């Protein structure tokens, strides 16, 4: 044990003693903290630091106990909870139990009150319970109280009472009831953290894989085996020396993280927030070097954290299952015991879990390592792996090497797993968790725990990859068809679904290596497919999907897919329906597995629209050029059929003559009908016209706002400023200026509250706000000043502006990537207005902390900017947005 400054010696120093005991003990604690911080910085083990702090607090409590003349018989001061384990971090609670053999008499109660008051005066945050034996037994009926008592430790007082708390727990709870209640408690705790170790801002104490998982093993085992130290479980055969070392290494790391969190936050902080991740990483030695990729240090630190957390939760699962199978299960009645049936000479099924028939299965038959998972993926009734089998499996997985991977039997078995009918996601997840998948595909092993320090990728790369496969499997299930109607039917038509599963495995497998991960992953995919018996064509499709897995999402979200030429270029890139169908399935699953919040009805519509248009182009023949005039004529003909039932040909043509061909080329017929009706009814009225409807092609949460008004220099900026005030997120905008200087604008918006399309009062408020703002062009709407969300403040997104000329449209395409921030669109619109630019259309995409927006613009005379003008404006725009992204707005 480390030697720390004694509280008795400290407060007896003449210069300290004058301050009074309470103040002296506060100073002692500060000195203790400084001493331990320095020892840790000098390389002392965190385990020794943690225990030394607990020992020092013991000394202080004994001092106070003596000073208040508390007896050494029939009364005991016990450390409980984390303090009972001698685990104290800088701001941990000092949890104590004052246990009396009898009811506490008034005079003793006064002494105890004085002791408690003096403890509060020292500045510690104690959690104090004062109970008689009878009261303690009653309180122990609560599982939380019982758990703290399991780890009680005598600090001062009657030694005969030291073992009483554990005896009380044994009286209040049986092995079975205690185990069941603690497992239910763990399930609820897991649910609060999304049942994953891979949260972006994990709780190092309470999340899966955190310190509570380690405590859980100790609580249950100590309760049954009546031991104080986890090490004693090794001698009892409950845990191996190797497993104990792994648990201790993991615990040391988590203690280091939690220790630094306490120090940085200045309180009992257990959440590894973005606010702290960089500094914790630096304090633990993860230093960003000049030649490192951005965020390399913090990403490597978090990769270590996620790997440790996965190891902890896996050991928690295995050891607690082993406890149930070895301690509780044998005591069950014959009716309660799990049913056993034989699968083959190597495996049995016991209570829905697979088990080896003898302990030499994996050593005698190495292929059984993969056969086990093939059986899991083939038999839907198998829900897991028995603990003893899991122990053997995790040890055997370490022997997977090049010879194992090169064995044709093993390669065939792996492909059989991908082709198996059931539980593919669950099976691959288990293979990863228990060390098989990362050993069989070493490149996959490199991405386990790898995170990307942004708000777009909310999962680690390995978790994202397996969720992608889960999504693909869901496309084949009837219960998910209503959520993904088009892609489900496309996926179910795929002949060789293992092709898209392999593309899913390899699409991000090269992240973290440097270079283009799509190209590097395609190279890995080709080699893997060649080695695993796929045909040359199948291997090329897997590699092509890996190389092009971002093409469809980029095209749909960043390009104007109402432009037939854009669709034609995309279809040419696909080449045939086989590649299109595979890529569509992969892309939808990929977006949903990256960040579920990204998948909304608008993105679904864009993907569906691009797919169907590309499909039609491929079916009609890729060698056919786009017939723009035919598209224009078809749109007019279809719209005229509807409009002619209500208006004269002359009224319709009067409106249409003011529109250019580009309007009819890109707008759908139903949009043309809606716009034409509105303009005819509005007539020559100079007041703005604002209409709202559900987007005809989308789900309920997406609205279409139509504005018909006099053309104004600040029209776009004013409109989006109002929409921001009304909590509407603009997804798409199309601005058309008619010949008579009226503007015809359509905005696709998502409502942050989800009430716009169902609440008529809210619709009226939006319409009034837009009408009022556009009726007074000289009064630009006030931009709301909102605080930049906490998470966004920790990302330095470098603003990038590119401007290029679209020769076909004779418009400049301005692409902006910058930090997302409140009122961003309105700011951009204002910058365009000051430059004298008209916005003709916009495509808006928010990806985590990044806004990636595209604008099609011309100068006021309809002519695009020259190269020199584009360069100058791009520079000005970048400077302005960079400055804006660095300013934290005040609270509204």
DRENLUMTI-918019 format. One record per residue (C-alpha): residue number from 1; residue in one letter; z, y, x. Coordinates in steps of 0.001 Angstrom, whole numbers. Each point is the difference from the previous one (the first is absolute). Layout:
BEGIN
pos,code,w,v,u
NUM,A,Z,Y,X
...
//
This chain:
BEGIN
pos,code,w,v,u
1,X,0,0,0
2,X,-864,3472,1248
3,X,2947,2167,973
4,X,124,3131,-2169
5,X,2411,2875,-37
6,X,3229,-950,-1801
7,X,951,2177,-2976
8,X,3674,-174,1093
9,X,-790,1170,3514
10,X,-2371,2679,-1233
11,X,2327,1679,-2474
12,X,2901,-33,2499
13,X,-1900,2232,2403
14,X,1934,3312,126
15,X,-3050,2129,-735
16,X,-888,-2192,-2992
17,X,3473,-654,-1360
18,X,483,3654,-866
19,X,-2813,-193,-2566
20,X,1889,-2388,-2257
21,X,-761,-3671,-536
22,X,-2732,327,-2648
23,X,-1983,2467,2077
24,X,650,-2024,3139
25,X,-1399,-3164,-1602
26,X,-3085,1907,-1113
27,X,-514,1066,3612
28,X,644,-3584,1125
29,X,-2732,-1240,-2290
30,X,-2459,2558,1391
31,X,890,-1081,3525
32,X,-386,-3656,-980
33,X,-3431,679,-1509
34,X,-1141,1838,3104
35,X,1317,-2754,2266
36,X,-1776,-2757,-1964
37,X,-3231,2006,-214
38,X,12,430,3767
39,X,718,-3704,582
40,X,-2873,-977,-2270
41,X,-2354,2410,1768
42,X,1073,-1487,3343
43,X,-1058,-3460,-1146
44,X,3081,-1580,-1517
45,X,-802,-2595,-2636
46,X,-30,1260,-3574
47,X,2117,-3015,-993
48,X,2762,1101,2349
49,X,-262,3600,-1224
50,X,286,-1051,-3638
51,X,3024,-2213,661
52,X,1641,2574,2262
53,X,-73,2590,-2769
54,X,1672,-2454,-2353
55,X,2639,-821,2608
56,X,713,3693,538
57,X,454,526,-3725
58,X,2359,-2988,-40
59,X,2112,1785,2595
60,X,59,3179,-2042
61,X,988,-1818,-3206
62,X,2800,-1872,1781
63,X,1278,3315,1325
64,X,87,1519,-3478
65,X,1515,-3192,-1443
66,X,2861,193,2474
67,X,518,3729,-467
68,X,446,-465,-3750
69,X,2526,-2778,601
70,X,-1942,-2542,-2025
71,X,1560,-3477,178
72,X,-1271,-2971,1959
73,X,1081,-2461,-2674
74,X,-1404,-516,-3518
75,X,-2562,2765,579
76,X,-3244,-132,1959
77,X,-2729,2415,971
78,X,-3310,-1864,-116
79,X,-3460,1126,1059
80,X,-2589,-1156,-2552
81,X,-3779,195,-420
82,X,-1952,1161,3029
83,X,3182,1256,1632
84,X,1444,-3472,-514
85,X,-2901,-1343,2070
86,X,876,2588,2694
87,X,-3353,1671,-577
88,X,375,3762,17
89,X,-2813,2485,463
90,X,542,3761,325
91,X,267,723,-3738
92,X,940,-3407,-1380
93,X,2716,-105,-2642
94,X,3436,-1153,1128
95,X,680,-2597,-2710
96,X,3605,-1199,-71
97,X,2225,-2019,-2296
98,X,3767,482,-74
99,X,1229,-3331,-1323
100,X,3560,-497,-1214
101,X,1562,-3381,-634
102,X,1931,1523,-2929
103,X,-254,2929,-2365
104,X,286,3237,1967
105,X,3280,1850,-462
106,X,-34,3811,-370
107,X,1450,765,3416
108,X,-2547,-2246,1707
109,X,-2701,1584,-2136
110,X,929,3424,1382
111,X,-344,-1230,3569
112,X,-3392,-1516,-793
113,X,-1120,3285,-1594
114,X,1012,1856,3138
115,X,-1958,-2475,2123
116,X,-3100,412,-2189
117,X,251,3798,66
118,X,275,65,3774
119,X,-3076,-2220,246
120,X,-2021,2423,-2135
121,X,1232,2863,2163
122,X,-1545,-1559,3097
123,X,-3505,557,-1379
124,X,-865,-3662,-565
125,X,-1503,-1126,-3300
126,X,2279,-2848,-1008
127,X,-536,-2428,-2848
128,X,3566,-974,-877
129,X,1399,-2605,-2376
130,X,3725,-574,-485
131,X,741,-3262,-1814
132,X,2661,-2585,-501
133,X,-947,-3665,307
134,X,-267,-258,-3786
135,X,-2151,3114,-239
136,X,-2170,-1226,2839
137,X,-674,-3274,-1801
138,X,-1008,1893,-3134
139,X,-2255,2359,1968
140,X,-1636,-2922,1825
141,X,-1642,-1060,-3267
142,X,-2502,2748,873
143,X,-2556,-1346,2473
144,X,-83,3278,1954
145,X,3757,-79,564
146,X,-111,-3723,814
147,X,-2700,622,2603
148,X,2092,2604,1826
149,X,2982,-2356,20
150,X,-1998,-2792,1631
151,X,-193,2160,3137
152,X,3549,1304,30
153,X,1725,422,3364
154,X,3618,863,730
155,X,523,3380,1666
156,X,3744,471,-441
157,X,2926,-1411,-1956
158,X,913,-3486,-1157
159,X,-2020,-2654,1838
160,X,830,-2507,-2742
161,X,-2160,2019,-2389
162,X,-3074,-58,2274
163,X,-1533,-3111,-1579
164,X,956,805,-3578
165,X,-3219,1943,-924
166,X,-2209,-2999,840
167,X,2320,-2302,-1903
168,X,-214,2332,-2973
169,X,-3810,-107,90
170,X,94,-3811,142
171,X,2201,28,-3083
172,X,-2197,2449,-1911
173,X,-3372,-1490,933
174,X,-1397,-3443,659
175,X,-2710,-600,2604
176,X,-2562,-242,-2770
177,X,1022,3075,-2015
178,X,391,2164,3096
179,X,-3413,-1089,1313
180,X,-1727,541,-3352
181,X,1486,3459,-491
182,X,-841,1127,3540
183,X,-3590,-1226,-384
184,X,-374,1885,-3294
185,X,1410,3067,1721
186,X,-2557,-409,2794
187,X,-2843,-350,-2499
188,X,1022,3259,-1671
189,X,263,1703,3376
190,X,-3442,-1228,992
191,X,-1476,1253,-3267
192,X,1284,3507,768
193,X,-2137,-78,3157
194,X,-3195,-1457,-1505
195,X,838,-3501,1303
196,X,-1570,761,3369
197,X,1048,758,3556
198,X,-3070,2227,401
199,X,961,3188,-1825
200,X,-1230,3187,1682
201,X,3542,1385,130
202,X,2201,-3096,102
203,X,3750,-166,-459
204,X,1249,-1720,3164
205,X,3203,-1054,-1718
206,X,-993,-1081,-3507
207,X,-3732,-786,-59
208,X,-1302,-3553,499
209,X,354,-829,3675
210,X,2755,2552,474
211,X,3600,-375,1128
212,X,1121,-1133,-3457
213,X,-2147,-3132,397
214,X,1936,-846,3155
215,X,3278,717,-1761
216,X,-1058,-2247,-2886
217,X,-269,-3003,2313
218,X,3471,736,1359
219,X,1618,553,-3393
220,X,-1135,-3291,-1471
221,X,576,-2092,3113
222,X,3369,1553,845
223,X,1169,-471,-3582
224,X,-683,-3749,149
225,X,775,-874,3633
226,X,3082,2269,243
227,X,-1169,1512,3300
228,X,365,3539,1281
229,X,-2909,168,2458
230,X,-3636,-885,-653
231,X,1,-1762,3390
232,X,2415,-2579,-1419
233,X,-2788,-1120,-2350
234,X,-1884,-1381,3004
235,X,2788,-2484,725
236,X,16,-998,-3646
237,X,-3735,-768,112
238,X,-942,2591,-2612
239,X,-2041,2097,2397
240,X,-1626,-801,3339
241,X,569,1849,3263
242,X,-3632,1150,-105
243,X,338,1346,-3563
244,X,3236,1753,915
245,X,-1719,1720,2951
246,X,-2841,1134,-2255
247,X,2464,1384,-2532
248,X,1972,1835,2678
249,X,-3111,1530,1581
250,X,-1128,1184,-3433
251,X,3463,1337,-829
252,X,150,1908,3297
253,X,-3323,1671,-748
254,X,984,937,-3555
255,X,3336,1344,1249
256,X,-1844,2125,2560
257,X,-2208,1446,-2743
258,X,2895,628,-2365
259,X,2108,1528,2783
260,X,-2743,2523,799
261,X,-556,741,-3690
262,X,3674,893,-328
263,X,-157,2221,3041
264,X,-3205,1814,-1014
265,X,962,490,-3658
266,X,3677,738,684
267,X,1072,-2279,-2843
268,X,-51,-3620,-1160
269,X,-3817,-102,-264
270,X,-1675,-3402,-236
271,X,-3506,964,-1147
272,X,-2580,103,2742
273,X,-1760,3017,-1491
274,X,-3065,1662,1483
275,X,2418,2823,831
276,X,1672,-2235,2583
277,X,-2537,-2611,1106
278,X,-1471,1908,2932
279,X,3364,993,1439
280,X,1516,-3452,-456
281,X,-3061,-1473,1743
282,X,396,2406,2917
283,X,3735,-700,327
284,X,-732,-3733,149
285,X,-2519,497,2796
286,X,-3292,80,-1900
287,X,-1584,2960,1779
288,X,-3422,1418,-843
289,X,-2192,57,3105
290,X,-2847,2448,516
291,X,-2719,-2643,-286
292,X,1531,-1668,-3065
293,X,-1615,173,-3410
294,X,1706,2454,-2389
295,X,3281,-1379,-1378
296,X,-145,-2979,2399
297,X,3685,163,952
298,X,1388,216,-3527
299,X,-2412,-2684,-1217
300,X,1125,-2366,2768
301,X,3633,662,-873
302,X,-610,-691,-3682
303,X,-1981,-3129,890
304,X,3086,-1274,1824
305,X,2155,909,-2996
306,X,-2232,-1841,-2494
307,X,-170,-3088,2199
308,X,3775,-35,384
309,X,448,474,-3746
310,X,-2369,-2883,-760
311,X,1879,-2213,2456
312,X,3339,899,-1596
313,X,-1139,-586,-3576
314,X,-1613,-3305,1002
315,X,3185,-1236,1685
316,X,1993,1225,-2982
317,X,-2244,-2008,-2310
318,X,87,-3142,2139
319,X,3726,-60,778
320,X,1102,750,-3551
321,X,-2351,-2668,-1341
322,X,1461,-2380,2586
323,X,3507,876,-1222
324,X,-975,-801,-3570
325,X,-1696,-3268,928
326,X,2770,-1215,2322
327,X,3139,1325,-1705
328,X,-619,647,-3684
329,X,-2784,-2385,-949
330,X,1898,-3203,993
331,X,2798,980,-2412
332,X,-2305,443,-2970
333,X,-37,-2551,-2789
334,X,-2858,-2471,-123
335,X,-1558,2027,-2800
336,X,212,3206,2066
337,X,-1361,-1431,3220
338,X,-3710,672,682
339,X,-2495,-2759,-732
340,X,-1665,-1631,2992
341,X,-3551,-1376,50
342,X,-2264,-1167,2810
343,X,-3207,1881,870
344,X,-1134,-2133,2940
345,X,1467,-1661,3088
346,X,791,3410,1523
347,X,1227,2058,-2941
348,X,2208,-216,-3070
349,X,538,2495,-2780
350,X,3640,716,-807
351,X,722,2313,-2904
352,X,-3369,1743,275
353,X,279,476,3778
354,X,-1863,-1901,2688
355,X,1973,-1982,2593
356,X,-853,-2189,2975
357,X,765,-3710,-368
358,X,1554,-115,3480
359,X,836,2461,2786
360,X,-2817,-1140,2328
361,X,-2860,817,-2383
362,X,-1273,3081,1846
363,X,418,-1463,3478
364,X,-1751,-3258,-902
365,X,-2711,1583,-2185
366,X,-740,3596,1104
367,X,-2561,437,-2798
368,X,2920,-263,-2433
369,X,794,3625,916
370,X,-3092,1049,-1965
371,X,7,-2918,-2423
372,X,3315,1239,-1405
373,X,-1609,3302,-966
374,X,-3104,-1709,-1362
375,X,2246,-1998,-2343
376,X,1782,3217,-1024
377,X,-3345,1634,-835
378,X,-1243,-3078,-1859
379,X,2993,-846,-2190
380,X,1079,2824,-2262
381,X,3401,-1579,-674
382,X,1089,455,3644
383,X,1968,3239,265
384,X,1325,-71,3559
385,X,1215,-1964,3018
386,X,3314,-1796,371
387,X,2334,1533,2571
388,X,138,-2903,2458
389,X,-3789,-240,-91
390,X,-265,3743,507
391,X,2223,-214,3050
392,X,-2233,-2689,1522
393,X,-3145,1909,-997
394,X,1048,3243,1676
395,X,766,-1833,3231
396,X,-3253,-1992,-119
397,X,-2065,3149,-640
398,X,902,1255,3465
399,X,-2043,-2869,1501
400,X,-3301,1134,-1566
401,X,-2334,689,2933
402,X,-3694,7,895
403,X,-187,-3791,-157
404,X,1514,12,-3480
405,X,-2413,2715,-1149
406,X,-2999,-1817,1487
407,X,730,-3278,-1806
408,X,-2756,-632,-2628
409,X,2543,-1550,-2373
410,X,2134,3117,119
411,X,-2999,2276,-499
412,X,-1108,-2012,-3018
413,X,3549,100,-1381
414,X,183,3789,317
415,X,-3264,413,-1898
416,X,1280,-2445,-2614
417,X,2984,2306,-531
418,X,-2354,2937,-680
419,X,-1943,-2126,-2500
420,X,3078,-1418,-1732
421,X,328,822,-3729
422,X,3546,1403,-205
423,X,2503,2348,1622
424,X,-2218,1247,2838
425,X,1873,3280,386
426,X,3396,-1707,-115
427,X,-1169,-2636,2466
428,X,-1411,2475,2538
429,X,3097,2144,-389
430,X,2168,-3013,833
431,X,-2257,-874,2960
432,X,475,3520,1343
433,X,3720,138,-693
434,X,748,-3320,1683
435,X,-2063,695,3120
436,X,-3078,-2165,-672
437,X,-2712,2493,-966
438,X,608,2337,2941
439,X,-97,-2932,2412
440,X,-3111,-1579,-1520
441,X,-1860,3330,-26
442,X,1490,1875,2991
443,X,-1765,3246,-944
444,X,1811,-116,-3336
445,X,3258,-467,1871
446,X,-636,3346,1729
447,X,-97,1919,-3304
448,X,3188,-1479,-1453
449,X,2332,2940,-555
450,X,-2651,2529,1067
451,X,264,3147,-2068
452,X,-2083,3144,-131
453,X,2058,3160,75
454,X,-1401,1593,-3144
455,X,528,89,-3767
456,X,-3340,-1647,-774
457,X,734,-3469,1379
458,X,3321,-824,-1616
459,X,119,-3577,1300
460,X,-76,-1514,3454
461,X,-3443,-1320,936
462,X,989,-3649,-463
463,X,1646,659,-3372
464,X,-3056,1997,-1118
465,X,-2348,-2813,1049
466,X,1860,-2619,-2008
467,X,307,2305,-3025
468,X,-3764,444,160
469,X,-391,-3784,-287
470,X,2488,-29,-2875
471,X,-2126,2588,-1802
472,X,-3148,-2041,545
473,X,1689,-3052,-1497
474,X,1061,2054,-2998
475,X,-3628,898,-694
476,X,-518,-3680,-775
477,X,2841,-195,-2542
478,X,-597,760,-3707
479,X,3249,1968,-372
480,X,-1266,2669,2432
481,X,-3508,310,-1444
482,X,1003,2846,-2309
483,X,1161,2074,2992
484,X,-3091,-731,2120
485,X,-2755,-913,-2505
486,X,-3082,542,2168
487,X,1291,-1158,3374
488,X,1610,-3077,-1570
489,X,-3323,-1198,-1349
490,X,-1698,780,3329
491,X,2652,-1881,1996
492,X,-174,-3046,-2231
493,X,-3741,-249,681
494,X,467,-230,3774
495,X,-1084,-3425,1218
496,X,2096,-190,3176
497,X,3209,1916,-576
498,X,1360,-981,3414
499,X,-2581,2416,1444
500,X,1749,2989,-1544
501,X,3440,-1430,873
502,X,-1019,-187,3646
503,X,-1389,3536,-171
504,X,3384,1061,-1378
505,X,1825,-1667,2894
506,X,-2229,1625,2633
507,X,-770,3421,-1517
508,X,3030,1707,1636
509,X,897,-2615,2588
510,X,-1072,2210,2925
511,X,2146,2994,-916
512,X,2213,1206,2799
513,X,-2360,-1156,2765
514,X,-1880,3260,422
515,X,-3692,341,-780
516,X,-1678,-605,-3345
517,X,2139,-2588,-1772
518,X,-2867,-897,-2334
519,X,-2330,-904,2868
520,X,2679,-1827,1996
521,X,1096,-1886,-3112
522,X,-3604,-1027,-709
523,X,-237,-1531,3473
524,X,3202,-1980,-609
525,X,-1313,-1108,-3397
526,X,-3278,-1344,1380
527,X,1788,-2105,2608
528,X,2521,-1327,-2524
529,X,-2691,-936,-2524
530,X,-2088,-1713,2664
531,X,3018,-2068,1054
532,X,954,-927,-3561
533,X,-3237,-1489,-1236
534,X,-1533,2845,-1971
535,X,-3759,315,83
536,X,-1627,2745,2032
537,X,-825,1947,-3191
538,X,3554,-323,-1351
539,X,1474,1159,3300
540,X,-2324,2995,50
541,X,1050,965,-3533
542,X,3685,-141,994
543,X,-720,2155,3072
544,X,-2135,2412,-2046
545,X,2791,411,-2568
546,X,2527,589,2779
547,X,-2250,2577,1646
548,X,-839,1770,-3284
549,X,3221,-344,-1961
550,X,406,3800,-281
551,X,-3596,836,-948
552,X,320,-350,-3761
553,X,3256,1955,-311
554,X,-1311,2797,2228
555,X,-3274,212,-1943
556,X,1680,37,-3421
557,X,2736,2482,895
558,X,-1747,2375,2380
559,X,-3633,48,-1045
560,X,-1726,1180,-3157
561,X,-807,-3344,-1605
562,X,-1681,1745,-2911
563,X,-2762,711,2522
564,X,-2573,-2845,-256
565,X,-864,397,3681
566,X,3626,-671,997
567,X,-1,-3140,-2133
568,X,-3335,-1114,1471
569,X,1316,381,3558
570,X,3085,-2021,-892
571,X,-2049,-2735,-1664
572,X,-2272,-191,3037
573,X,3094,-503,2160
574,X,1128,-2872,-2254
575,X,-3377,-1701,166
576,X,631,-2513,-2784
577,X,2393,-891,-2813
578,X,1925,-2491,2111
579,X,1209,2691,2418
580,X,601,2477,-2839
581,X,2090,-2455,-2040
582,X,2130,-1021,2974
583,X,545,3593,1123
584,X,859,1248,-3491
585,X,2648,-2737,-389
586,X,1411,663,3466
587,X,75,3801,-428
588,X,1823,66,-3344
589,X,2566,-2490,1300
590,X,349,2005,3231
591,X,700,3336,-1711
592,X,2600,-1597,-2279
593,X,1680,-1647,2991
594,X,76,3205,2074
595,X,1893,2165,-2436
596,X,217,-913,-3716
597,X,333,3684,-896
598,X,-3543,576,1282
599,X,-1517,-2238,-2646
600,X,-452,2014,-3149
601,X,-2580,57,-2732
602,X,-2055,2608,1844
603,X,-373,-2066,3157
604,X,-654,-3074,-2115
605,X,-2785,1894,-1752
606,X,-1569,1157,3269
607,X,-11,-3531,1405
608,X,-1360,-1451,-3228
609,X,-2687,2676,-230
610,X,-1128,-513,3587
611,X,-47,-3778,-428
612,X,-2030,25,-3201
613,X,-2469,2592,1281
614,X,-475,-1872,3282
615,X,-385,-3260,-1911
616,X,-2742,1512,-2174
617,X,-1743,1406,3076
618,X,79,-3371,1778
619,X,-1258,-1849,-3063
620,X,-2846,2423,-547
621,X,-1075,-429,3634
622,X,1177,1790,3096
623,X,-3565,755,997
624,X,-439,2237,-3050
625,X,562,3706,764
626,X,2309,2023,-2248
627,X,-2028,1452,-2874
628,X,1856,3244,-598
629,X,-2243,1151,-2832
630,X,420,-3266,-1877
631,X,3807,352,190
632,X,-214,3590,-1248
633,X,-2299,-954,-2890
634,X,2186,-2945,-1005
635,X,3142,2165,-29
636,X,-1701,2675,-2121
637,X,-1456,-2556,-2395
638,X,3340,-1741,-586
639,X,1861,3303,-480
640,X,-2701,1370,-2312
641,X,294,-3026,-2290
642,X,3625,917,-698
643,X,-361,3777,-62
644,X,-3062,95,-2251
645,X,2094,-1265,-2916
646,X,2004,3229,148
647,X,-2148,2733,1612
648,X,-3603,1097,103
649,X,-2229,-797,2934
650,X,-293,3714,746
651,X,3795,485,151
652,X,332,-2909,2391
653,X,-2876,1043,2245
654,X,1313,3541,168
655,X,3115,-1330,1690
656,X,-1783,-2587,2120
657,X,-2479,2462,1436
658,X,2858,1708,1775
659,X,994,-3223,1777
660,X,-1716,-1257,3125
661,X,-1321,-3504,517
662,X,3020,-828,2152
663,X,2193,286,-3105
664,X,-1900,-2670,-1926
665,X,-299,-2129,3123
666,X,3754,-280,477
667,X,1548,372,-3436
668,X,272,-2882,-2443
669,X,-1637,396,-3398
670,X,3345,137,-1821
671,X,1096,2849,2293
672,X,-3210,1889,-734
673,X,638,-419,-3738
674,X,3578,1278,290
675,X,-1002,3002,2107
676,X,-2980,907,-2171
677,X,1993,-174,-3211
678,X,2672,2280,1464
679,X,-2491,2570,1283
680,X,-1980,135,-3243
681,X,3146,435,-2081
682,X,1374,2625,2379
683,X,-3199,2008,-246
684,X,63,3403,1689
685,X,3777,332,-200
686,X,1092,1507,3373
687,X,3469,-1583,-179
688,X,662,-3154,2034
689,X,-312,-3320,-1789
690,X,2399,-2792,1101
691,X,-69,-3531,-1386
692,X,1992,-3113,899
693,X,-809,-3610,-741
694,X,700,-3472,1303
695,X,-2514,-992,2634
696,X,-2345,-2298,-1891
697,X,-376,-2493,2820
698,X,3656,-96,1080
699,X,3448,-1030,-1169
700,X,2427,2192,-1868
701,X,1580,1795,2943
702,X,-3178,1813,1078
703,X,-1149,3139,-1785
704,X,-3169,2037,166
705,X,288,3776,-237
706,X,-3163,1896,-873
707,X,-196,3767,667
708,X,-2901,2206,-1140
709,X,409,3615,1095
710,X,-1597,2905,1803
711,X,-625,-773,3644
712,X,2781,1479,2108
713,X,371,178,3787
714,X,3483,-1548,-194
715,X,-680,-2431,-2844
716,X,849,-3208,1858
717,X,3066,1439,1738
718,X,1350,1467,-3240
719,X,-633,-3193,-1965
720,X,1686,-2342,2454
721,X,2923,2427,428
722,X,659,-180,-3732
723,X,-338,-3774,-11
724,X,2509,-231,2814
725,X,2388,2159,-2034
726,X,-485,-2392,-2926
727,X,758,-3069,2180
728,X,-3538,-1344,-54
729,X,-1504,-1688,3058
730,X,-3708,715,368
731,X,-1985,-3101,1028
732,X,-3563,1220,-405
733,X,-1799,3235,-806
734,X,-3566,890,-844
735,X,-1018,3664,-303
736,X,-3416,912,-1383
737,X,-1173,3592,-373
738,X,-2427,509,-2848
739,X,-2884,2454,186
740,X,1787,2604,-2094
741,X,2900,218,2494
742,X,2280,-2272,-1990
743,X,1827,-2775,1785
744,X,275,-3499,-1362
745,X,2921,-1780,1695
746,X,1392,-3487,-443
747,X,3280,-1115,1571
748,X,1403,-3494,14
749,X,3793,192,126
750,X,3002,-2296,93
751,X,3123,1216,-1730
752,X,3196,-263,2066
753,X,1986,-503,-3207
754,X,-2534,-2205,-1810
755,X,229,1960,-3277
756,X,-3116,2187,-21
757,X,-2123,-2297,-2147
758,X,2751,-883,-2467
759,X,1823,3323,-377
760,X,-2049,2547,-1964
761,X,2468,2780,849
762,X,-495,-667,3699
763,X,-3780,45,-443
764,X,299,3357,-1743
765,X,2124,1349,2869
766,X,-2582,-1064,2592
767,X,-2884,1448,-2016
768,X,1857,3285,-528
769,X,954,302,3683
770,X,-3575,-595,1185
771,X,-1541,2294,-2629
772,X,2454,2781,782
773,X,-532,-259,3781
774,X,-3806,-84,-226
775,X,-77,2940,-2419
776,X,1556,2168,2706
777,X,-1967,-728,3173
778,X,1558,2933,1824
779,X,3487,-1544,-333
780,X,124,-3111,2164
781,X,2620,-2465,-1322
782,X,3229,-3,1973
783,X,267,-3075,2180
784,X,3205,-1900,-576
785,X,2147,-194,3080
786,X,1335,-3537,215
787,X,2065,-1615,2695
788,X,-2101,-2362,2060
789,X,1307,-3510,-783
790,X,2490,-1305,2551
791,X,-2192,-2832,1238
792,X,-3007,2255,616
793,X,1950,2180,2420
794,X,78,-2745,2591
795,X,-3752,-395,388
796,X,-2179,2155,2223
797,X,-3434,-441,-1529
798,X,-2631,1659,2138
799,X,-2351,1944,-2250
800,X,-3606,-1067,376
801,X,-2909,1896,-1550
802,X,-3594,-1179,174
803,X,-2931,1796,-1597
804,X,-3435,-1536,-255
805,X,-3158,773,-1941
806,X,-1230,-2229,-2796
807,X,-3712,642,283
808,X,-861,-1622,-3335
809,X,2426,2178,-1966
810,X,-241,3013,2332
811,X,3775,235,-52
812,X,2658,-63,2714
813,X,2450,-2883,-163
814,X,3411,1225,1155
815,X,2358,-2863,797
816,X,3659,845,533
817,X,2819,-2220,1187
818,X,3383,1697,153
819,X,3654,-411,-912
820,X,466,-344,-3741
821,X,2082,2861,-1347
822,X,729,1736,-3290
823,X,-2835,2237,-1179
824,X,-2407,-1202,2695
825,X,-3107,27,-2198
826,X,679,3523,-1176
827,X,431,1142,3617
828,X,-3294,-1605,959
829,X,-1715,1521,-3013
830,X,1286,3429,987
831,X,-1372,-432,3534
832,X,-3410,-948,-1406
833,X,98,3020,-2293
834,X,781,2404,2865
835,X,-2922,-1483,1935
836,X,-2319,632,-2937
837,X,-736,-3670,-664
838,X,-661,-1696,-3319
839,X,1397,-3515,-480
840,X,-2398,-2294,-1861
841,X,2038,-3171,90
842,X,3130,-1384,1599
843,X,1430,-3431,682
844,X,3776,-76,463
845,X,1947,-2799,1682
846,X,3672,-30,941
847,X,881,-2863,2347
848,X,3719,14,696
849,X,773,3165,1947
850,X,-3706,799,512
851,X,-2335,1877,-2292
852,X,-3638,-952,580
853,X,-2207,2237,-2143
854,X,-3735,592,-105
855,X,-1735,3090,-1413
856,X,-3684,675,-618
857,X,-579,3738,426
858,X,-2623,2701,392
859,X,96,3712,508
860,X,-80,2177,-3109
861,X,-3782,206,109
862,X,-235,-3804,-201
863,X,-1029,-358,3650
864,X,2020,-2201,2360
865,X,1775,1400,3058
866,X,-1840,-17,3297
867,X,1324,-2018,2941
868,X,1585,3107,1495
869,X,1616,962,-3305
870,X,1260,-3570,-494
871,X,1604,-91,3430
872,X,1680,3356,-469
873,X,1305,-835,-3464
874,X,1151,-3473,1074
875,X,2044,1542,2811
876,X,1520,2593,-2346
877,X,794,-2670,-2613
878,X,1653,-2267,2547
879,X,2216,2765,1348
880,X,1090,1057,-3478
881,X,845,-3537,-1140
882,X,1763,-851,3236
883,X,2185,3057,-441
884,X,668,-848,-3662
885,X,980,-3585,838
886,X,2655,1249,2424
887,X,1724,2209,-2537
888,X,2759,-1508,-2112
889,X,-81,1798,-3355
890,X,3167,1344,-1524
891,X,1423,-1500,-3150
892,X,-1777,1178,-3141
//
